[in-house]
Amino acid sequence: MKKALLAGASGLVGRSCLDELLKDDYYSDVEIWIRKSLNITIPKLTEKIIDFSEIGNMPKTEAEHIFCCLGTTIRIAKTKEAFRKVDYDYVIELGKLAERSGCEKFLVVSSLGANKDSGNFYMRTKGEMEDSLRKFSIPSLSIFRPAMLFGKRKEFRLGEVFIKPIMQILGIFLFGKLKKYKGIYASTVAKAMLIAAKQEFMGIRIIKSDKIQELVN
């Protein structure tokens, strides 16, 4: 039985990941780092209210597996600098924590199209995050690159109201090399993260959206 640490438990993938962790007997202890309590009372769950900008000063964790579901949007963050702080700085500090704690596995949600050389700020930030994580001495690093995420968000996103139905219809026609562009449910990503965490994999791997779906299937 393992101990898991989850950062980003209030987000779309994070909420599903927490649900999976709590019902899976593979994990005897689940610790979540959040800004505001989720008000969940379960014996194996420990909530820690933290200032994420202080992750670098946090003591070592006893968790063998770290699940990172941190992420925001520029619309919510308001500025590119604030966005980068969440999607890059916080994630990298969590990776450093994993390294100094001797964690076995680090599993992180990125994005399809992540590329450190991209002209798109969002994709470039995700790519730089991935590139920096690769440099840490973590025995097992799994990077998940989902396409558009389906699921019920806490916040309203006007663009997704129009785009998601279109993506769901287009998904019917995406096969072969195009399968990775199909939208995917956040709950599927979360399930794939737990499946991957239990696999005897060491090294670095990138799991794109179609392979995420295959893991669960």
N, C-alpha and C positions, 0 to 999 in steps of 0.2 A: 504494500500500500504506500502511496506517495502523498507528498504535500504539494499543493499547487498554489501559485500566486498569480492572481489575475489583476491586470491594470486596464481600466476602461470598461468596467462592468455595467455602466449605465448607458453605453452606446448600443447601436443596433446589433452588431455581432457580439459585443461584450455581454449583453443581457442573455442571449442564447447560449453563449459559452458558459456563463454562470449556471444556467439551468442544467446544462449537460454535466458540469463538474459536480453539482450537488447531488444529482441522482446516480452518479457513477461510483460504485463501491471501490473502484481502483484507487480513488483518492480518499484518504482518511481525514485530511484537513484541507480546507480551502480558505485562503486569505485573499481579501479583495482590498485594493487601494482605491479610494474614491474621495470626492470632494464633499459629498453630502450623503448621509445614511440612506440606505435602501429600505431600512426597517424590515429586514428579514431575520427571523429568529430560527435558526437551525443549528443543532449542536456542533456540527463539523465546520460551520462557517464563522470566520473572524473578520469583522469589518475594521479597517483602519482609515480614519479620516486624515488625509494628508494634503499638504501644499505640494503639488507636483514639481514645482521649481526647486524643491528641497530634496529630490530623489538622490542627488549626488552626495548628500550628507546622511543618508539613511544607513543604518547598520546592516551588516550582512543578513541575508534571508536564509532560512532553513529549507525553503521550498526547493525541491529537486527540479520541478518544471515551472517555467514562467510563461504565462500566456499574455501577450501584449495586444490589446484591441484599442489602443489609443488612436484618436483621430478626430478631426473637426473639418470644417469648411471655411473658406475665406469669408463667406457671407456671415457665418456665425462668429468667427474670430475677429471680423471687422478689418483687419490689416494682414498683409503678407507676413509681417514680422510675428504677429501673434499666432498665425496659422503655423508657421515654421517651428515656433516654440513647442507646440503640441505634437505635431507630426514628425518632427526631427529631434529637437533637443530632449524632450521627455523620453522618447523611445531610446535614444542613444544612452542617456543616463541609466535607464533600466537595463540596457545591455551591459553597461559597465558594472552595475550591481550584480548581474548574473555571473559575470566573469570573476569578480572578486569573491563571490560567495561559493564558487565552484559548482554552479548549477549544472545539471545534466543536459537539460533541453530548454531551448528558447524558441517559442512559436509566436510569430508576429503577422498581423494583417497589413498588407501593403495594397497595391492596386495594379490591375492589368494595365500595361503600358508604362510602368515605372521605368525611368531611364535617367541616369544622372546627367546625360548630355542633351536631354529634351529641351525644346524651346518653350514648352508649357511649364509654368511654375509649379503646378501641382504635381505633375509627373516627374519633374526634375527633383523636387523635394523628396518624393517617395524613393526615387532611384538613389539619391545621395544617402538617404537613411539606410537602404539595403546595403550599399557599398561600405558604409561605416560599420555596420553590424558584422559584416564578413571579416573584419580585421580583429575581432575579439576572439579570445581563446575560449570558446564555448563548444563543448563536445558535439552538440547536435543543434543546428540552426535550421528551422523550417520557415520559409517565407511564403505566405499565401497571397496570391494575386487574383482576387475575384474581379469579375466584370461588374456591371451595374448590380447593386444589391437590392433585392426585394425584401419587403418586411415592413412592419408598422413602426414608424419612427415616432419619438416623442414630439419632435419639432416638425412643423409643417414646411414642406419644400415645394413651392409652386411648380417649379420646372419638372419635378418628378411626377406630378399629377398627369402631365401630358406625355412625358417621355416613357414612363414605365409600361403603359399599355401598348405603345408602339414596339418597345423592345420585346415584350412578351409575344407579340404577333410575329415579329421578325425572327425570333428564336426558332420558329418552326422551320425556317429556311436556312438556318446556319448549321452546317455539318462539315465533316472533314476538318481541315485546318481552321475553318471559321467557327468551330464549336466553342472555342475559348471566349468568343465574344458574346455568347448567350448570357443573359442576366441570370443571377443565381440568388437563392434565398439565403439570408443571413444565418438562419438556423442550419442550413446545409454546410456553410463555412465552419460554423462552430462544431458541428459533429465531426467534420473532417479534421479539425485541429486536435480533437481528442483521440481520434483514430491514429493520427500521425504521431501523437505523443507516446502512444503505447508501442509503436513499431520499433524494432531494433535497428534504428538508423543512426549512424554517426557521420558527421560532416555537414555540408551545406547543400540545401536543395531549395529550388523554387517550384512551387506548385501552382500552376495557372488554373484558371476557372474551370476548364473542362476536366482537368485532372482532379480538382477538388470534388467535382460531382462524381467522378468515377470512384474516388476513395469511399464515398458514402454508399454508392450503389453496390 
